[in-house]
Amino acid sequence: MCTIHPVATREEVRTVTRLAAEIWTEHYTPIIGSSQVQYMLDTLQSFDGIWKSIEDGTVYWLIKEADVEVGYLSYQEEASAFFLSKFYLKKETRGKGIGRKVFSELEKTAQLIGKPAIHLTVNRHNADSIAVYHKMGFHITGEKAADIGGGYVMDDYLMEKKI
């Protein structure tokens, strides 16, 4: 059984950083290389980085299956939409409907506060995730390259789903 709850404690943030290290290393190393993965883990997905983003208003959810942490997501509320910043599941839990259930909860949350759309960025070479987002009703609305420091660039598609 899949459950989700907001990340609120330092221990939960530590759990997210452990999940990030495992998931990002497995999933993103073939796409962007190990040095960029490590840079992003050290900066964007570190304890301090996540804690600061929560203090700045980003909402993190911890995803569990049978009381075992299997993933996380984060979003920010924007003027006209939700921005889905992160949505990651452990490899062995992908394809089991967990992502669809969690995404359904995100849609309900967006609707409750009057947001008509969810948008996100996804690496242009992340074919598996792009396919999943298409299946969930997202469509590509543009492209964005962002310098994230350290000599690295995030080369993404912009995607959106109207709800």
N, C-alpha and C positions, 0 to 999 in steps of 0.2 A: 504494500500500500504506500502510495506517494503522499508526502506531506510537505508543506512549505511554511516557513515562518520568517519574520523579519530578523535580520542580524542586529543585535543590540548590545552584546557584551564583547569585551576584549577577547575572551576565549572563542567566541563565535567568529570574530575577525581572524584569529589565528587558524581556525578551521578553514576559513575561506582561502587564506594564503597557502595552506597545505594543498587544498584542492586545486588551486590555480597552478601551483608548481607541477603537480601530477598531470593535470589535463593539458596545460599549455605545452609542456615538454613533449608529451605524446602527440598532440594534434598539430601544433604549429611548427615544430622543428622541420618537418619536410617542406613546409610552405615558405617560411621566412628565414630559416636557419637558426642554429642553436645560439649564436651570439645575440641576435635580436630578441629571441625568446627570453634569454637571461636578462638582457637590458630591460625589457618590458616587465618581467617579474620583479626586478629590483626597484623599478620606479613606479609603475602603474599598479602593480598587484602586490606590493609589499604591505606589511602591516600598517606602516605609517601612511602610505598612499591611500589605502582603503579607509582607514580611520578618519583621515582628513576629508575624504570625499563624503563619508557619512555625516561628518560635522557640517559640511557644506550643503547638505540636503539630498545627497544621493541615497536611494533606498536599496538595500541589499536584501535578498531573500536566500536563505539556506534551504536546499532541497534534500529531502531524505526519502529513502525507500526502506521500509521495514526498520526504521530507527537508525539507519546507516546513512551518513552524509554522502550524497552522490553527485552534487552539483550546486551551482549558485547562479543567480542573476542579479543585475542591478539596473535601475532605471532612474531617470530624472524627469520630473514634471516640468514641461515647458508651456509656453503660453497657449499653444493650439494643439499640442500632442504630448505623448509620452515618448521619451527617447530611451530605447532599450540599449543600454550601454554594454552589458555583458550577459551572456546566456551560455553556460557551459555545463556539460554533463560528462561524467566518467565514461570512457569508451564502452565498458561492459553494460552500461545502462541505456545507451543510445538505441533507438529503434524499438523501444518497448512501450511507447505511448506516454512516457513521463514528460517529455518536452511538450507534447500537445496539451497535457493536463495543466502544466505550469503556465503555458502560454494562455490557456483559457482563463486562468485566474488573473493573469495580467490584464487581459482584455476586460474582464469584469471590473477590475479596479479602475481602469481608465474610464470606462463608461460611467461608473458611480460618481466620478468627479468631473464628468462632462468633457472628456477628451475624445475627439472624433477619430483620432488616428494614432498609430504607433509607428515610429520610424527608427532606423538603425543604420549602422555602417557594418560592412563585412568585407574582409580582404578579397580582392578581385580574383585571387587564385585559390580561394577556399571553396571549391566546387561542391563538396558535400554539404556544407552549411548553406550555401546559396540555394541548392536544390531543396533543402528542408524548408527554408523560408518561403520559397515559391509555393511549396505544398501547403503552407500555412496561410497563403493568400497575399503575401507580399509581392510587390513588383519593384523593379529597379527604376529609380527616378533620376539618377545622376552618378557622377564619380567625384571622388575627393582624394587628394593626396595631402597628407599632413606631416610636417616635420615634427618628430617627437623627441628630437635631441639625440645626442650620441652618434650622429651620422646616419640615423635611421628615419625612414619614411613609412607611414601607413598608407598603403595604396588600396583604397576601398571603393566599393559601390555604396551608394545611398539607396536604401530600400524603404518602402512604406506600405502600410496596410491600413485601409479605412475600416473603422469598426462601427 
